[in-house]
Amino acid sequence: MFSNNFSISSKSTNKFPIIYSDSFLCHDTGLYHPEKAGRLTAIVEALRNSAIASQLVWQEPTDRQNILKEVLRFHTQEYLETLQAITERGGGYIDGDTIASPQTYDVALLALSAWLDGVDVVLESGRPSFVLARPPGHHARAHSGMGFCIFGNAAIAAMSAIDRLNLQRVAILDWDVHHGNGTQEAVWDRPDIAYVSTHQAPFYPMTGRKDETGNHDNILNIPMRSGSAIAEYLPVFENQIMPFLRNFNPELLIVSAGFDANADDPLASILLKPEDFGTFTNMCLELTPKILFGLEGGYDFDSLSRSVIAVIEQCL
């Protein structure tokens, strides 16, 4: 379907695995859209020129033959057909800010496959990995894309890990500045999947209230005020998030790793620094080394790249 400039490397290496494809750049949202290919090229360039470059191994995502079955764990057949039709006629708007280009359908399928590969790599190695893919996913709903997102990558990865790999408990931690309403919708009635979200509130998409706890008390939403910084986040992690996750005791932790809560990000008003995401990562590693990080938001290229590096540094 697509080609990739990076060679596939052995999963048995001790280096940190990054699942990435140049094909993810082919989802074309236009020059002025915040969720554009430059986000990935900035991260890749920063990683390849970083002090940790020699400790990374780049892996091409699998072109899975059964990927549509995976998509249908959450999304409707009607949405799949609508998305395919939009791309086949040259692209267009899925909603007011979610754009599909001619290659978006195929790229989104490959992105989901990358998340599933990430699950496999983590469970095979017992160590973290990072999926650098786009389009993102945590706003995508069962019947439609939304908020720059096409498929619910994190939610589907969690469902797949349980149904395909026989796990009993998977947790999703979403530290993107926006609430992952699509992820929440997908796992609302899943006692085997926990969802935790910190997000600026009130803010898009106006979901994620504290009283939204799921049908099995499997959801923890922590709205954060505009202007919150690490001083406000640390007590939340220490006193709410980590106890909740420890009590759930996941066999796999999936992190919806959005970095738009950075102070420099143009789309939000939270004041975290790149190194703060390293702090969050360190706390997660105390819970389990089996962590899949997957890219969600983050629109200031410099703080985005530095945040990804800060996360990976803690995993080495």
DAGI-V788251 format. One record per residue. N is the residue number from 1. PHI is phi in radians with two decimals (* if undefined). BURIAL is # if it has 24 or more other ideal C-beta (glycine too) atoms within 12 Angstrom, else .. D_FIRST is the distance of its C-alpha to the first C-alpha in Angstrom with 1 decimal. Layout:
n->N phi->PHI burial->BURIAL d_first->D_FIRST
n->N phi->PHI burial->BURIAL d_first->D_FIRST
This chain:
n->1 phi->* burial->. d_first->0.0
n->2 phi->-2.36 burial-># d_first->3.8
n->3 phi->-1.94 burial->. d_first->7.1
n->4 phi->-2.52 burial-># d_first->10.3
n->5 phi->-1.38 burial->. d_first->13.9
n->6 phi->-1.62 burial-># d_first->15.4
n->7 phi->-1.44 burial->. d_first->15.8
n->8 phi->-1.33 burial->. d_first->15.8
n->9 phi->-2.06 burial->. d_first->19.4
n->10 phi->-1.10 burial->. d_first->21.7
n->11 phi->-1.30 burial-># d_first->22.3
n->12 phi->-1.48 burial->. d_first->26.0
n->13 phi->-1.15 burial->. d_first->26.6
n->14 phi->-1.50 burial->. d_first->29.2
n->15 phi->-1.34 burial-># d_first->27.3
n->16 phi->-1.35 burial-># d_first->25.9
n->17 phi->-1.44 burial-># d_first->22.2
n->18 phi->-2.12 burial-># d_first->20.0
n->19 phi->-1.67 burial-># d_first->16.5
n->20 phi->-2.67 burial-># d_first->14.6
n->21 phi->-2.48 burial-># d_first->11.5
n->22 phi->-1.06 burial-># d_first->11.9
n->23 phi->-1.08 burial-># d_first->9.0
n->24 phi->-1.14 burial-># d_first->11.8
n->25 phi->-1.31 burial-># d_first->13.8
n->26 phi->-1.42 burial-># d_first->11.8
n->27 phi->-1.34 burial-># d_first->13.7
n->28 phi->-1.71 burial-># d_first->16.6
n->29 phi->-1.73 burial-># d_first->19.9
n->30 phi->1.72 burial->. d_first->22.1
n->31 phi->-1.07 burial->. d_first->24.4
n->32 phi->-1.78 burial->. d_first->27.1
n->33 phi->-1.35 burial-># d_first->25.3
n->34 phi->-1.09 burial-># d_first->26.1
n->35 phi->-1.58 burial-># d_first->22.6
n->36 phi->-2.19 burial-># d_first->20.8
n->37 phi->-1.06 burial-># d_first->18.5
n->38 phi->-1.03 burial-># d_first->21.6
n->39 phi->-1.03 burial-># d_first->22.3
n->40 phi->-1.27 burial-># d_first->19.6
n->41 phi->-1.10 burial->. d_first->20.3
n->42 phi->-1.15 burial-># d_first->24.0
n->43 phi->-1.14 burial-># d_first->23.5
n->44 phi->-1.06 burial-># d_first->21.5
n->45 phi->-1.08 burial->. d_first->24.1
n->46 phi->-1.11 burial-># d_first->26.9
n->47 phi->-1.17 burial-># d_first->25.7
n->48 phi->-1.23 burial->. d_first->25.2
n->49 phi->-1.82 burial->. d_first->28.7
n->50 phi->-1.54 burial->. d_first->30.4
n->51 phi->-1.19 burial->. d_first->33.0
n->52 phi->-1.73 burial-># d_first->30.7
n->53 phi->-0.95 burial->. d_first->27.8
n->54 phi->-1.27 burial->. d_first->28.9
n->55 phi->-1.73 burial->. d_first->28.8
n->56 phi->-1.87 burial-># d_first->25.1
n->57 phi->-2.23 burial-># d_first->22.2
n->58 phi->-1.73 burial-># d_first->18.6
n->59 phi->-2.15 burial-># d_first->16.0
n->60 phi->-1.39 burial-># d_first->12.3
n->61 phi->-1.18 burial-># d_first->11.2
n->62 phi->-1.33 burial-># d_first->10.4
n->63 phi->-1.55 burial->. d_first->7.5
n->64 phi->-1.30 burial-># d_first->10.6
n->65 phi->-1.27 burial->. d_first->11.3
n->66 phi->-1.81 burial->. d_first->14.3
n->67 phi->-1.13 burial-># d_first->13.1
n->68 phi->-1.15 burial-># d_first->14.8
n->69 phi->-1.06 burial->. d_first->18.0
n->70 phi->-1.16 burial-># d_first->17.9
n->71 phi->-1.01 burial-># d_first->17.7
n->72 phi->-1.31 burial-># d_first->20.6
n->73 phi->-1.08 burial-># d_first->22.7
n->74 phi->-2.20 burial-># d_first->23.6
n->75 phi->-1.49 burial-># d_first->22.2
n->76 phi->-1.48 burial->. d_first->23.5
n->77 phi->-1.07 burial->. d_first->21.8
n->78 phi->-1.09 burial->. d_first->23.3
n->79 phi->-1.14 burial-># d_first->21.6
n->80 phi->-0.99 burial-># d_first->18.1
n->81 phi->-1.17 burial->. d_first->19.0
n->82 phi->-1.12 burial-># d_first->20.6
n->83 phi->-1.07 burial-># d_first->17.8
n->84 phi->-1.10 burial-># d_first->15.4
n->85 phi->-1.14 burial->. d_first->18.2
n->86 phi->-1.06 burial-># d_first->18.8
n->87 phi->-1.19 burial-># d_first->15.3
n->88 phi->-1.19 burial->. d_first->15.4
n->89 phi->-1.63 burial->. d_first->18.8
n->90 phi->1.89 burial->. d_first->17.8
n->91 phi->1.83 burial-># d_first->18.4
n->92 phi->2.82 burial->. d_first->21.6
n->93 phi->-1.54 burial->. d_first->23.6
n->94 phi->-1.51 burial-># d_first->23.2
n->95 phi->-2.46 burial-># d_first->26.5
n->96 phi->-1.05 burial->. d_first->28.7
n->97 phi->-2.30 burial-># d_first->26.7
n->98 phi->-1.99 burial-># d_first->23.2
n->99 phi->-1.93 burial-># d_first->20.9
n->100 phi->-1.96 burial-># d_first->17.7
n->101 phi->-1.83 burial-># d_first->15.9
n->102 phi->-0.98 burial->. d_first->13.6
n->103 phi->-1.81 burial-># d_first->10.4
n->104 phi->-1.07 burial-># d_first->12.4
n->105 phi->-1.00 burial-># d_first->11.6
n->106 phi->-1.18 burial-># d_first->7.9
n->107 phi->-1.15 burial-># d_first->9.2
n->108 phi->-1.12 burial-># d_first->12.2
n->109 phi->-1.12 burial-># d_first->10.7
n->110 phi->-1.18 burial-># d_first->9.0
n->111 phi->-1.09 burial-># d_first->12.5
n->112 phi->-1.08 burial-># d_first->14.3
n->113 phi->-1.04 burial-># d_first->12.6
n->114 phi->-1.09 burial-># d_first->13.9
n->115 phi->-1.09 burial-># d_first->17.3
n->116 phi->-1.17 burial-># d_first->17.4
n->117 phi->-1.05 burial-># d_first->16.7
n->118 phi->-1.05 burial-># d_first->19.4
n->119 phi->-1.01 burial-># d_first->21.7
n->120 phi->-1.08 burial-># d_first->21.3
n->121 phi->-1.09 burial-># d_first->21.9
n->122 phi->-1.09 burial-># d_first->25.0
n->123 phi->-1.26 burial-># d_first->26.5
n->124 phi->-1.28 burial->. d_first->26.0
n->125 phi->-1.64 burial-># d_first->27.6
n->126 phi->1.31 burial->. d_first->29.9
n->127 phi->-2.34 burial-># d_first->29.2
n->128 phi->-1.23 burial-># d_first->27.3
n->129 phi->-2.57 burial-># d_first->23.8
n->130 phi->-2.29 burial-># d_first->22.2
n->131 phi->-1.75 burial-># d_first->18.9
n->132 phi->-1.74 burial-># d_first->18.3
n->133 phi->-2.38 burial-># d_first->15.8
n->134 phi->-2.57 burial-># d_first->16.1
n->135 phi->-1.21 burial-># d_first->16.8
n->136 phi->-1.24 burial-># d_first->19.8
n->137 phi->-2.51 burial-># d_first->21.1
n->138 phi->-1.30 burial-># d_first->24.7
n->139 phi->-1.64 burial-># d_first->26.0
n->140 phi->-1.07 burial-># d_first->23.6
n->141 phi->-1.78 burial-># d_first->25.7
n->142 phi->-1.00 burial-># d_first->25.3
n->143 phi->-1.87 burial->. d_first->25.3
n->144 phi->-2.93 burial-># d_first->24.0
n->145 phi->-1.26 burial-># d_first->22.4
n->146 phi->-2.90 burial-># d_first->25.1
n->147 phi->0.97 burial-># d_first->26.1
n->148 phi->1.37 burial-># d_first->22.8
n->149 phi->-1.79 burial-># d_first->21.2
n->150 phi->-1.90 burial-># d_first->18.6
n->151 phi->-2.09 burial-># d_first->18.4
n->152 phi->-1.36 burial-># d_first->21.2
n->153 phi->-0.99 burial-># d_first->19.5
n->154 phi->-1.13 burial-># d_first->22.8
n->155 phi->-1.12 burial-># d_first->24.4
n->156 phi->-1.17 burial-># d_first->21.6
n->157 phi->-1.06 burial-># d_first->21.4
n->158 phi->-1.15 burial-># d_first->25.1
n->159 phi->-1.04 burial-># d_first->25.2
n->160 phi->-1.14 burial-># d_first->22.7
n->161 phi->-1.07 burial-># d_first->24.7
n->162 phi->-1.31 burial-># d_first->27.8
n->163 phi->-1.39 burial->. d_first->26.6
n->164 phi->-1.61 burial->. d_first->24.1
n->165 phi->-2.02 burial->. d_first->26.0
n->166 phi->1.12 burial->. d_first->29.5
n->167 phi->-1.33 burial-># d_first->30.5
n->168 phi->-1.75 burial->. d_first->33.5
n->169 phi->-2.55 burial-># d_first->33.3
n->170 phi->-2.21 burial-># d_first->30.6
n->171 phi->-1.95 burial-># d_first->31.5
n->172 phi->-2.09 burial-># d_first->29.7
n->173 phi->-1.91 burial-># d_first->31.3
n->174 phi->-2.03 burial-># d_first->30.4
n->175 phi->-1.82 burial-># d_first->32.0
n->176 phi->-1.01 burial-># d_first->30.2
n->177 phi->-1.25 burial-># d_first->33.0
n->178 phi->-1.80 burial-># d_first->32.0
n->179 phi->-1.18 burial-># d_first->32.5
n->180 phi->-1.48 burial-># d_first->29.5
n->181 phi->-1.07 burial-># d_first->30.7
n->182 phi->-1.19 burial-># d_first->27.5
n->183 phi->-1.05 burial-># d_first->27.6
n->184 phi->-1.04 burial-># d_first->31.3
n->185 phi->-1.03 burial-># d_first->30.8
n->186 phi->-1.19 burial-># d_first->28.4
n->187 phi->-1.87 burial-># d_first->30.8
n->188 phi->-0.90 burial-># d_first->34.1
n->189 phi->-1.93 burial->. d_first->35.1
n->190 phi->-1.99 burial-># d_first->33.6
n->191 phi->-1.15 burial->. d_first->36.4
n->192 phi->-1.58 burial-># d_first->34.0
n->193 phi->-2.24 burial-># d_first->32.0
n->194 phi->-1.72 burial-># d_first->34.0
n->195 phi->-2.25 burial-># d_first->33.0
n->196 phi->-2.16 burial-># d_first->34.7
n->197 phi->-2.38 burial-># d_first->34.4
n->198 phi->-1.82 burial-># d_first->36.3
n->199 phi->-2.79 burial-># d_first->35.9
n->200 phi->-1.12 burial-># d_first->38.0
n->201 phi->-2.62 burial-># d_first->40.2
n->202 phi->-1.30 burial->. d_first->41.1
n->203 phi->-2.97 burial-># d_first->37.7
n->204 phi->-0.93 burial-># d_first->34.5
n->205 phi->-1.69 burial-># d_first->33.6
n->206 phi->1.14 burial->. d_first->37.2
n->207 phi->-2.14 burial-># d_first->36.5
n->208 phi->1.59 burial-># d_first->37.2
n->209 phi->-1.24 burial->. d_first->40.9
n->210 phi->-1.05 burial->. d_first->42.8
n->211 phi->-1.47 burial->. d_first->43.8
n->212 phi->-1.56 burial-># d_first->40.2
n->213 phi->-2.05 burial->. d_first->40.2
n->214 phi->1.40 burial-># d_first->38.3
n->215 phi->-1.33 burial->. d_first->39.9
n->216 phi->-2.29 burial->. d_first->40.4
n->217 phi->0.90 burial->. d_first->41.2
n->218 phi->-1.71 burial-># d_first->37.8
n->219 phi->-2.18 burial-># d_first->37.1
n->220 phi->-2.16 burial-># d_first->38.7
n->221 phi->-1.82 burial-># d_first->38.5
n->222 phi->-2.22 burial-># d_first->40.2
n->223 phi->-1.17 burial-># d_first->40.6
n->224 phi->-2.05 burial-># d_first->41.4
n->225 phi->-1.24 burial->. d_first->43.6
n->226 phi->-0.96 burial->. d_first->42.6
n->227 phi->1.61 burial->. d_first->43.8
n->228 phi->-1.14 burial-># d_first->43.2
n->229 phi->-2.28 burial->. d_first->42.7
n->230 phi->-1.04 burial-># d_first->42.5
n->231 phi->-1.09 burial->. d_first->46.2
n->232 phi->-1.51 burial-># d_first->45.2
n->233 phi->-1.36 burial-># d_first->42.0
n->234 phi->-1.03 burial->. d_first->43.5
n->235 phi->-1.07 burial->. d_first->46.0
n->236 phi->-1.11 burial-># d_first->43.3
n->237 phi->-1.14 burial-># d_first->41.2
n->238 phi->-1.24 burial->. d_first->44.3
n->239 phi->-1.78 burial->. d_first->46.1
n->240 phi->-2.15 burial-># d_first->43.6
n->241 phi->-1.17 burial-># d_first->40.0
n->242 phi->-1.14 burial-># d_first->40.7
n->243 phi->-1.05 burial->. d_first->43.4
n->244 phi->-1.07 burial-># d_first->41.2
n->245 phi->-1.22 burial-># d_first->38.4
n->246 phi->-1.10 burial->. d_first->40.8
n->247 phi->-1.15 burial->. d_first->42.4
n->248 phi->-1.29 burial-># d_first->39.1
n->249 phi->1.00 burial->. d_first->38.3
n->250 phi->-1.25 burial-># d_first->34.5
n->251 phi->-1.46 burial-># d_first->32.8
n->252 phi->-2.63 burial-># d_first->29.8
n->253 phi->-1.98 burial-># d_first->29.8
n->254 phi->-1.84 burial-># d_first->26.8
n->255 phi->-1.86 burial-># d_first->27.6
n->256 phi->-1.33 burial-># d_first->26.1
n->257 phi->-1.57 burial-># d_first->26.7
n->258 phi->-1.60 burial-># d_first->27.3
n->259 phi->-2.12 burial-># d_first->29.5
n->260 phi->-1.49 burial-># d_first->30.9
n->261 phi->-1.52 burial-># d_first->34.2
n->262 phi->-1.18 burial-># d_first->34.9
n->263 phi->-1.04 burial-># d_first->38.0
n->264 phi->-1.49 burial-># d_first->36.2
n->265 phi->-1.23 burial-># d_first->33.6
n->266 phi->-1.38 burial->. d_first->34.2
n->267 phi->-1.82 burial-># d_first->33.3
n->268 phi->-2.62 burial-># d_first->35.7
n->269 phi->-2.36 burial-># d_first->39.1
n->270 phi->-1.66 burial-># d_first->38.9
n->271 phi->-2.02 burial-># d_first->40.2
n->272 phi->-1.29 burial-># d_first->38.4
n->273 phi->-1.95 burial-># d_first->37.7
n->274 phi->-0.91 burial-># d_first->34.7
n->275 phi->-1.16 burial->. d_first->36.9
n->276 phi->-1.14 burial-># d_first->37.6
n->277 phi->-1.21 burial-># d_first->34.2
n->278 phi->-1.14 burial-># d_first->35.0
n->279 phi->-1.08 burial-># d_first->38.1
n->280 phi->-1.08 burial-># d_first->36.3
n->281 phi->-1.07 burial-># d_first->33.9
n->282 phi->-1.05 burial-># d_first->37.0
n->283 phi->-1.17 burial-># d_first->38.5
n->284 phi->-1.15 burial-># d_first->35.4
n->285 phi->-1.15 burial-># d_first->35.4
n->286 phi->-1.24 burial->. d_first->39.0
n->287 phi->-1.41 burial-># d_first->37.8
n->288 phi->-2.84 burial-># d_first->35.0
n->289 phi->-1.44 burial-># d_first->32.8
n->290 phi->-1.51 burial-># d_first->30.0
n->291 phi->-2.20 burial-># d_first->28.4
n->292 phi->-1.84 burial-># d_first->24.8
n->293 phi->-1.63 burial-># d_first->24.7
n->294 phi->-2.32 burial-># d_first->21.9
n->295 phi->-1.18 burial-># d_first->22.0
n->296 phi->-2.02 burial-># d_first->23.4
n->297 phi->-1.55 burial-># d_first->25.6
n->298 phi->2.19 burial-># d_first->27.4
n->299 phi->-2.22 burial-># d_first->27.8
n->300 phi->-1.69 burial-># d_first->30.2
n->301 phi->-1.03 burial-># d_first->28.1
n->302 phi->-1.19 burial-># d_first->30.9
n->303 phi->-1.17 burial-># d_first->32.0
n->304 phi->-1.06 burial-># d_first->28.5
n->305 phi->-1.12 burial-># d_first->27.7
n->306 phi->-1.14 burial-># d_first->31.1
n->307 phi->-1.20 burial-># d_first->30.7
n->308 phi->-1.05 burial-># d_first->27.5
n->309 phi->-1.09 burial-># d_first->29.4
n->310 phi->-1.07 burial-># d_first->32.5
n->311 phi->-1.13 burial-># d_first->30.6
n->312 phi->-1.14 burial-># d_first->29.1
n->313 phi->-0.97 burial-># d_first->32.5
n->314 phi->-1.23 burial-># d_first->34.1
n->315 phi->-1.60 burial-># d_first->31.7
n->316 phi->-1.47 burial-># d_first->32.4
